């Protein structure tokens, strides 16, 4: 649920592979952007509220994230710093926090072993547990039974109870998609949402209903959801307003990701999508717009942001 009294956050993202910041479309055709240490520091100077660091090949390669590089980036920053990629145990989490991360982001490991969410929330606090959900419009015929079966495999859910009715209402009342890449309506007509969860850097379709998985993450103690539209990622066609608005009814902050186009697209995702934060990479990496320019327009539109 959006926290309207709080400043909206602008979060640049560093997708990292082989020690370098890279960017592509849906993690394909990656191009070198630069040194993550220097880029992170530059974005902080531009007024970034937080920095997201994602080791995008760690899960695919079944390895831990690059700890030495995380330490170097953290050393240069004074803003909150979230690290994701290859985190599969509470030991990984503790190591990253010791190195200077403020929060961790988990995706594939959370789907494979949902108890990890609870373990992080219990040991380190919900505030440092970000669950990343990569979602795309699902193929017709995918029904909610697969989601129910997958989520029921693990028991002992904890945390807040999320109203199914409230989330369904958000999907039904969503925008017409004109502000982003989403289409009209958030329901598939059978009670489920129109989005499915992807893992392993978008290479695996889980069949999980994304909205149901988001609610399960809340129940297990997640402190924040980073929601990436796989259909919009890297396209610079605007955020998926429909999807973001549906997820905004969850009682924890939602970071919208995928498709940032220009300052107006940030206005749209905050005013129409009710996001708590917005993440972007391409438009900042390519110097199309600066974080300061985005924040100036948000401020002019009356959207509360932190101005340096």
C-alpha positions, 0 to 999 in steps of 0.5 A: 500500500503506498505510503503517501506521506513519505518521500518517493525514492529514485533508485539507480540499478547496477546490473553486474556481470564479470565485475562490470556494470552491464545493460541489455534488454531482458538481460540479453545483448549485454553491453558494458557500461562501466565500473560499478564503484565509480558509477555508484558514487556518481549516482550518489552525487546526482541525488540517488536515494538508494543504490541497487547492485544485482549480480545478474549471473550469480543465480544462473551460475549457481554461485555466491555474489562477488563479495570483494566488489560489494565491499568496494562499492559500499566503501564509497557510499553513504546512501542505503545499498541493496545487494542481490544475486546468488544469495541462498543462505542466511550466511550469505546475508550476514556476510553482505551486511558485514561488507556494508550492504544495508539490505539484500534482494532475493529472487530465485532462492526465495521461490526455491525455498520460501523459508529463506524470507522468514530466516532473513526477517527473523535474523536481520529484520524485515527491513533488510529483506527485499524480495525481487519479483520478475514478472511477465504477462503469462500465457493463456491457460496458466491457472492458479492451481499451480501457484496454490500447489507450489505455495502449499508445499511449504508451511509455517507462513508468518507475518501479515495477513494480506487481504485477497479482496483488496489486491484483487480490487487493485487489479480490477481498478488498475489503469488501462495500461496507457502509461506503460507496457501493460494491457487492460485489466489485472485478472485472467478471468479465473481469479488469478492475475495475468502475471507469472513469476520468472527466476534465474535471470528470466530464463525459467518460467515458474508458473507461479501467479505473481500477485499470489507470490507477492502476498506469500512474501508479505506473509513470510516477512518480506519488508519490500518488493522489487517488482520488475516487468520482464515485458518492459525491462530495458525497453524505455517504453514506460513502467507497467502501470497496471502491474505496479498498481495491482501490487501497490495494495500490498502492505509493504513498499513496492519498488517499480522496475522496468521500462523507465523512459523519461521524467514523466514516466516516473510521475506516472508510476508514482501518481497512477501506479502508486509505487513507493520507489522507482528503479531505473538503469538505462536512462541513467547509464546512457545519460539520457536524463540525470537523477536530478532532472527526474527529481526536479520534475517530480517536485514540480508535480508536487510529488514529495522527493528528497532534494539534495 
